[in-house]
Amino acid sequence: MLQRDVWLRTAKSLAVGQTTRIYHNREKRPNLSVGNDVDKYWCYCYACKEGGVVRKEHVKINEGVSPEAHRSDLTLPQDMRPVLGEEMLENAIGAFLAGKCMDFLYVPADTLKYSASRKRLMVQVQGKWFGRDITGSAAQKWLSYNGAHFVGERFKTSLLVAGTAVVVEDLFSYFKVKHCLSFTKYSVYCSLGTGMHGALMQELIKFPRVLFFYDGDSAGYDGAEKNARRLKVFGPSTAALCAPMGLDPKDMTQEAITEHIRGHVWTS
C-alpha cells in the first residue's frame, strides 16, 4: 500500500468524482492515478501495481440507528477524536451544528470530539463531559458522563445588586445564549432539562432576578413556571420567559435572543 503522503493531498484537492494522474518516484510518465469519490479517496500506480484507499467514514455521521436507541451508556467513550483539524469530520460536524442553528463560533470548538462507536458529539464544559446524539434515534439526546446537575458561571459577588441569571434547558441553547449575553450583567446557566436540581437552586438564590428561558413547548412552559414558582419562595424575583412556541432559544437569532431577554419588564 502506498504511503498517504505521496498522494492523499492531491486527492483532497480534487472535486468529488474527479481523477488525475501524477508522477510517482522516478517514473518517466504520470502512472499514479488519484481520485476523489463520494465515500473515499484512492490511488493506484499502474507501474508499481500498488494503491491506497482512505474512506470518508464520517461523511454520513448522522445516518443509521444509534447504538443507544434503547439504553444509554454513561461510561465515557474511549474512541473520542478531535473534530477540528480533520477536514471531513470538521465539515460534517459543522453541517450538523448548522442544522441546529449552531456554529463553531458558539460552542467551545477546541474541546469538541466525536465518538464513532456512540455516534455522539462530545463536548467538555467546566471539566465535565457531555455527549449529543447525532442520529436522531438515541433514547436521550444529551448525556452527562460526570454526574453534572447543571452548567453555568459561578456567582460573582460584584453582581449581587445588578445581576440577573438566565436559565436554559439544553447545552446548545446555553452556548448560544451565553455568547449573545457576553459582556453583560447576565449570567447564563443550563439546568440540563426542565427540572431544577438542588445544587442549581443554591446558585440561583444568590441572584436578585432569575429568568427561565426554556424551549417553546409544553414541557418547557411547564418546567419554567414550576421552577419560577419554586425559586421565588426563597427571595429572587423570577419569571418564566420561554422561547416563542415551536422554537428553542438556540433556534432564535442573536438579535431575537437579546431582545427577548432585555425586553422583559420586571413586575415584582
C-alpha positions in Angstrom: 0.0 0.0 0.0 1.3 3.4 -1.0 2.1 5.9 1.8 -0.6 8.6 2.2 1.8 11.5 2.0 2.5 10.5 -1.6 -1.0 11.0 -2.9 -3.6 12.0 -0.3 -3.1 15.7 -0.5 -3.6 15.6 -4.3 -6.8 13.5 -3.9 -8.3 16.0 -1.4 -7.6 18.9 -3.8 -9.9 17.2 -6.4 -13.7 17.7 -6.7 -15.9 14.7 -5.9 -15.9 12.3 -8.9 -12.7 13.8 -10.4 -9.5 11.9 -11.1 -6.0 12.9 -12.2 -2.6 11.3 -12.8 0.7 12.3 -11.1 4.3 11.2 -11.3 5.4 8.6 -8.8 9.0 8.0 -7.8 11.3 8.5 -10.8 8.9 7.2 -13.5 9.0 8.9 -16.8 5.3 9.4 -17.0 2.4 10.0 -14.6 1.5 6.4 -13.7 -0.1 7.2 -10.4 -3.9 7.6 -10.8 -5.6 9.5 -7.9 -9.3 10.1 -7.3 -11.9 11.6 -5.0 -15.1 9.5 -4.7 -18.2 10.3 -2.6 -17.1 7.9 0.1 -13.4 7.6 -0.3 -10.0 9.0 -1.6 -8.0 6.5 -3.6 -4.9 5.9 -5.7 -3.4 3.3 -7.9 0.0 3.2 -9.6 0.0 1.3 -12.9 3.8 0.9 -12.8 4.1 -0.4 -9.2 0.8 -2.2 -9.2 0.1 -0.7 -5.7 -2.6 1.6 -4.4 -4.3 3.0 -1.4 -7.7 4.0 0.0 -8.8 6.4 2.7 -12.5 6.1 3.4 -14.6 9.1 4.4 -16.1 7.3 7.3 -17.6 10.4 8.9 -19.2 12.0 5.8 -22.6 10.5 6.8 -22.1 10.6 10.6 -25.8 11.2 11.3 -27.1 8.2 9.3 -28.1 4.9 10.8 -29.5 3.9 14.2 -27.9 5.0 17.4 -26.3 2.2 19.4 -28.1 3.8 22.4 -31.6 3.8 20.8 -32.9 1.7 23.7 -30.4 2.1 26.5 -27.9 4.9 27.3 -24.2 4.1 28.0 -23.0 6.5 30.7 -19.3 5.4 30.5 -17.0 7.9 28.8 -16.3 6.7 25.2 -12.8 5.6 24.5 -12.7 6.4 20.8 -13.1 10.2 21.0 -11.1 12.1 18.5 -10.8 15.9 17.9 -13.3 17.4 15.5 -11.1 20.4 14.5 -8.1 19.6 12.3 -9.7 16.6 10.5 -11.2 18.3 7.4 -14.0 15.9 6.5 -15.1 15.4 10.2 -14.9 19.1 10.8 -17.2 19.7 7.7 -19.6 17.0 8.8 -19.9 18.3 12.3 -20.2 21.8 11.1 -23.1 20.8 8.9 -24.8 19.1 11.9 -24.4 22.2 14.0 -25.7 24.4 11.3 -28.8 22.2 11.1 -29.3 23.1 14.8 -28.9 26.8 14.2 -25.5 26.5 15.8 -21.9 27.2 14.8 -18.3 26.6 15.9 -18.5 30.3 17.0 -20.8 29.4 19.8 -19.5 26.1 21.1 -16.1 25.5 22.8 -14.8 24.2 19.5 -11.3 23.3 20.8 -12.9 20.7 23.2 -15.2 19.1 20.6 -14.6 15.5 19.9 -16.5 12.8 18.1 -17.2 9.2 19.2 -18.0 6.9 16.2 -18.9 4.0 18.5 -21.6 6.1 20.2 -22.4 8.3 17.3 -22.2 11.3 19.6 -20.6 14.7 19.5 -18.7 15.1 22.7 -18.1 18.5 24.4 -16.3 19.3 27.6 -17.7 22.2 29.8 -16.1 23.2 33.1 -14.3 19.9 33.3 -17.4 17.8 32.7 -18.1 15.7 29.5 -21.4 15.7 27.7 -22.5 13.8 24.6 -25.0 14.9 22.0 -26.6 12.2 19.8 -26.2 13.0 16.0 -28.5 10.3 14.7 -31.9 11.5 16.0 -32.6 7.9 17.2 -31.0 7.8 20.7 -33.1 7.4 23.8 -31.6 10.6 25.1 -30.3 13.5 23.0 -27.8 14.7 25.7 -25.9 12.6 28.2 -23.7 13.7 31.1 -20.8 11.5 31.9 -19.6 13.1 35.1 -22.7 13.4 37.2 -23.2 17.1 36.5 -26.5 18.6 37.7 -26.2 21.9 35.9 -23.7 24.0 33.9 -23.1 27.7 34.4 -21.0 30.6 35.6 -20.2 30.7 39.3 -21.9 33.6 41.0 -19.9 36.8 41.1 -20.3 38.9 44.3 -19.9 42.1 42.3 -23.2 41.2 40.5 -25.2 40.9 43.7 -27.1 44.1 43.2 -27.5 44.3 39.4 -27.1 40.7 38.3 -29.7 38.6 36.6 -29.4 34.8 35.9 -30.8 33.3 32.7 -31.5 29.6 32.8 -31.9 27.4 29.7 -32.6 23.7 29.4 -30.0 22.3 27.0 -26.4 22.9 26.2 -26.7 24.2 22.6 -29.1 26.9 23.9 -26.7 27.6 26.7 -23.7 28.1 24.4 -25.7 30.4 22.1 -27.4 32.5 24.8 -24.1 32.8 26.7 -22.4 34.1 23.5 -25.2 36.6 23.0 -25.0 37.9 26.5 -21.2 38.2 26.7 -20.0 41.4 28.4 -23.4 42.0 30.1 -24.5 41.6 33.7 -26.5 38.5 32.8 -25.1 35.1 34.0 -26.2 32.1 32.0 -27.0 28.6 33.4 -28.2 25.3 31.9 -30.4 23.1 34.1 -29.8 20.1 31.8 -33.5 19.5 31.3 -36.6 21.2 32.6 -36.1 20.3 36.3 -34.1 22.3 38.8 -31.6 20.3 40.9 -31.0 21.5 44.5 -27.4 22.3 43.5 -28.6 24.7 40.9 -31.1 26.3 43.2 -28.3 27.0 45.7 -26.6 29.0 42.9 -29.7 30.8 41.7 -31.0 32.0 45.1 -28.0 34.3 45.2 -29.3 36.4 42.3 -31.9 39.1 42.7 -33.6 38.1 39.4 -33.8 34.8 37.6 -35.3 34.2 34.1 -36.2 30.7 33.0 -35.6 30.8 29.2 -36.8 27.3 28.3 -37.9 25.8 25.0 -41.2 26.9 23.5 -43.1 23.7 24.0 -45.4 22.3 26.7 -42.5 20.7 28.7 -40.6 24.0 28.6 -43.6 26.1 29.7 -44.5 23.8 32.5 -40.9 23.4 33.7 -40.3 27.2 33.6 -43.4 28.0 35.5 -42.8 25.3 38.1 -39.2 26.4 38.7 -40.0 30.1 38.8 -42.7 29.5 41.5 -40.4 27.2 43.5 -37.4 29.6 43.4 -39.4 32.7 44.2 -40.2 31.4 47.7 -36.5 31.8 48.5 -36.3 35.5 47.6 -35.4 36.2 43.9 -37.8 37.8 41.5 -38.4 35.1 38.9 -40.1 34.8 35.5 -40.9 32.1 33.1 -39.7 33.6 29.8 -39.8 30.7 27.3 -38.9 30.9 23.7 -41.7 31.5 21.2 -43.9 28.5 20.6 -42.1 25.9 18.4 -38.7 27.3 19.0 -35.7 26.6 21.3 -33.5 29.5 22.3 -30.8 28.1 20.0 -33.3 28.4 17.0 -33.5 32.2 17.5 -31.2 34.8 16.0 -28.7 36.6 18.2 -30.8 39.8 17.9 -34.0 38.0 18.8 -32.4 36.4 21.9 -31.1 39.7 23.1 -34.4 41.5 22.6 -36.4 38.7 24.1 -34.4 38.8 27.4 -33.8 42.5 27.7 -37.3 43.3 26.7 -38.7 41.6 29.8 -40.2 44.1 32.3 -40.0 43.0 36.0 -43.3 43.4 37.8 -42.1 42.1 41.2 
